[in-house]
Amino acid sequence: MPIQGYECRRCGFLFEDWKPFDPGEVYVVRCPKCGGTDVKESEAAKEYLELVRDMGRTGG
C-alpha cells in the first residue's frame, strides 16, 4: 500500500498513513494525535512531512 499524507479535520494534525491499494478494501484512517476518523487526504501534508524527514536526514 502506498503512503498518503492526511490532515485531521478535528485537530488539524498532519500525518502519514497507508492508503488502501484496493479501492474495495475497508481501511479506517485514524489521527494518531486525537484518534479522530474525520480526516482528509492532503498532498500538502505529504509534501510537508517529506520535507521534515529530509531535513532530519541532512541535519537541517
N, C-alpha and C positions, 0 to 999 in steps of 0.2 A: 504494500500500500504506500502511495506517495505521501509526503508530509505536506500539510497545508497550514497556513497562518490563519488564526482566528482572533476575533475580538469579542469579549463578553459584553453583551448589551446591559447586563445588570451592574457590573462594577468597572467596566472599561479596561480590564486586564488584557494584554496582548500575549498570546501563547501559540505554540505549535502543537499539532496533534496529527494522527494518521487520518488520511482521507480514504474512505472505503473505495477499493478498486472496482468492485462490482456495485453498480447503482442499485441493485435489488437487495444488497446486504444492509441489514439494520445495524447501525452503529451510532450510539449516542455520544456526542462530544460534550464533555463537562469542563467547566472552568476549573483549573487547579487551585485558584485562589478562593473563590466563594462557593464552588460546587454547582453553580447555576448551569442550566442547559440552554438558556436563551443566548446562543452565540451566532455570529455570522462569519462567513469566510471573509478574509481580509488580505488582499495582496500587499497592502501597506504593512500589515503586521508581519507577514512573512519576510518582506524586504528588510524591515527594521531588525528583526531577530537575526537574520543572516548577517547584517552589518555588525551587530553586537557580538556575535560569535566570531566573526573575522577580526574584530578589534581585540578580542581576548587572545586569539592565536598570535597576533602580531605585537601585542603588548601596548596597544594604544591606538 
